[in-house]
Amino acid sequence: MPAAENAEAASTSSASDTSASSLERLVGDWLTVPDLAERLDVPLSSVRRLIDDRELLASRVGERNVVAVPAKFLDDEGVLPALKGTFTVLADGGMNDEEILRWLFTPDDTFPVEGAPIDSLRGGFKTEVRRRAMELAF
């Protein structure tokens, strides 16, 4: 690889690493696939299916670049039911998975529950969160 291409690839990789680490910090607590399987008391394949079916969004985190899901996507009952539809609204608005995660976890004091949109979802304000998500699309 020529030096210029190598430098460009390193720069792109570094920017991507910085973006991933800032997302990791923004979200805070993550659960790996095995941790999720244990917490939900299901096989690993079921957790992977939840991710494939977009009932959960995952990202690669940590030094070992493992697949993990934000811990706030679960409550005492399991996976938050409001997530899948919210992911769909945001994706239909043109967001990719990383942008969806960033939007859900970026603090916004205009929501009914203090914190980020994910906190309002967890607080039962699904309609308000989705309304705001739809506003982004149009």
C-alpha positions as CSV (number, residue, x, y, z in Angstrom):
1,M,0.0,0.0,0.0
2,P,1.5,3.4,-0.9
3,A,2.4,5.7,2.0
4,A,-0.4,8.2,1.2
5,E,-3.1,5.4,1.2
6,N,-1.6,3.9,4.3
7,A,-1.8,7.3,6.1
8,E,-5.3,7.8,4.9
9,A,-6.4,4.3,6.2
10,A,-4.7,5.0,9.5
11,S,-6.5,8.4,9.8
12,T,-9.9,6.8,8.9
13,S,-9.3,4.0,11.4
14,S,-8.3,6.5,14.1
15,A,-11.4,8.6,13.5
16,S,-13.6,5.5,13.6
17,D,-11.9,4.4,16.9
18,T,-12.4,7.8,18.4
19,S,-16.1,7.8,17.3
20,A,-16.6,4.3,18.8
21,S,-14.9,5.2,22.1
22,S,-17.0,8.3,22.4
23,L,-20.1,6.3,21.8
24,E,-18.9,3.8,24.4
25,R,-18.5,6.6,27.0
26,L,-21.8,8.2,26.0
27,V,-23.8,5.0,26.6
28,G,-21.9,4.0,29.7
29,D,-22.9,0.5,30.8
30,W,-22.8,-2.3,28.1
31,L,-23.7,-5.9,28.2
32,T,-21.9,-8.5,26.1
33,V,-23.8,-11.2,24.2
34,P,-23.0,-13.8,26.9
35,D,-24.0,-11.4,29.7
36,L,-27.3,-10.7,27.9
37,A,-27.9,-14.4,27.5
38,E,-27.3,-15.0,31.2
39,R,-29.5,-12.0,32.2
40,L,-32.4,-13.0,30.0
41,D,-31.9,-16.7,30.7
42,V,-31.8,-17.6,27.0
43,P,-29.3,-19.2,24.7
44,L,-26.6,-17.1,22.9
45,S,-28.4,-17.8,19.6
46,S,-31.6,-16.1,21.0
47,V,-29.6,-13.0,21.9
48,R,-28.0,-12.9,18.4
49,R,-31.5,-13.3,16.9
50,L,-32.7,-10.3,19.0
51,I,-29.9,-8.2,17.5
52,D,-30.5,-9.6,13.9
53,D,-34.2,-8.8,14.3
54,R,-33.3,-5.3,15.5
55,E,-35.1,-5.7,18.8
56,L,-31.8,-4.7,20.2
57,L,-29.0,-2.6,18.7
58,A,-25.4,-3.6,19.3
59,S,-22.0,-2.0,18.8
60,R,-18.4,-3.2,19.1
61,V,-16.9,-2.0,22.4
62,G,-13.8,-2.3,24.6
63,E,-10.2,-3.3,23.9
64,R,-11.3,-6.7,22.5
65,N,-13.9,-5.1,20.2
66,V,-16.7,-7.3,21.5
67,V,-20.4,-7.1,20.4
68,A,-22.3,-5.4,23.2
69,V,-25.7,-3.9,23.9
70,P,-26.5,-0.9,26.1
71,A,-27.6,-2.1,29.5
72,K,-30.4,0.5,29.5
73,F,-32.1,-1.5,26.7
74,L,-33.2,-3.9,29.4
75,D,-35.4,-3.6,32.5
76,D,-36.5,-6.1,35.1
77,E,-38.9,-7.7,32.6
78,G,-36.3,-8.1,29.8
79,V,-35.9,-6.1,26.6
80,L,-37.8,-2.8,26.6
81,P,-40.8,-3.4,24.3
82,A,-40.7,0.2,22.9
83,L,-37.2,-0.1,21.4
84,K,-37.9,-1.9,18.1
85,G,-40.5,0.6,16.9
86,T,-38.3,3.5,18.0
87,F,-35.3,2.0,16.1
88,T,-37.5,1.7,13.0
89,V,-38.7,5.3,13.2
90,L,-35.2,6.6,13.5
91,A,-33.8,4.3,10.8
92,D,-36.7,5.3,8.5
93,G,-35.5,8.9,9.1
94,G,-32.1,8.0,7.7
95,M,-30.1,7.2,10.8
96,N,-27.6,4.4,10.9
97,D,-27.2,2.2,14.1
98,E,-24.5,4.4,15.6
99,E,-26.5,7.6,15.0
100,I,-29.5,5.9,16.6
101,L,-27.5,5.0,19.7
102,R,-26.0,8.5,19.9
103,W,-29.5,10.1,19.6
104,L,-31.0,7.8,22.3
105,F,-28.2,8.4,24.8
106,T,-27.4,12.1,24.2
107,P,-28.7,14.1,27.2
108,D,-31.7,16.4,26.3
109,D,-33.4,18.3,29.0
110,T,-36.5,18.9,26.9
111,F,-37.8,15.4,27.4
112,P,-40.3,14.5,30.2
113,V,-37.7,12.5,32.1
114,E,-34.4,14.0,33.0
115,G,-31.5,12.6,31.0
116,A,-31.6,11.3,27.4
117,P,-34.4,10.0,25.2
118,I,-33.6,6.4,26.4
119,D,-34.5,7.5,29.9
120,S,-37.9,8.8,28.7
121,L,-38.5,5.5,26.9
122,R,-37.7,3.7,30.1
123,G,-40.0,6.1,32.0
124,G,-43.0,5.2,29.8
125,F,-42.9,8.1,27.4
126,K,-42.7,6.1,24.2
127,T,-45.1,8.3,22.2
128,E,-43.2,11.5,23.1
129,V,-39.8,9.9,22.1
130,R,-41.2,8.6,18.8
131,R,-42.9,11.9,18.0
132,R,-39.5,13.6,18.4
133,A,-37.8,10.9,16.3
134,M,-40.4,11.5,13.5
135,E,-39.6,15.2,13.7
136,L,-36.0,14.4,12.9
137,A,-37.1,12.6,9.7
138,F,-39.0,15.5,8.2
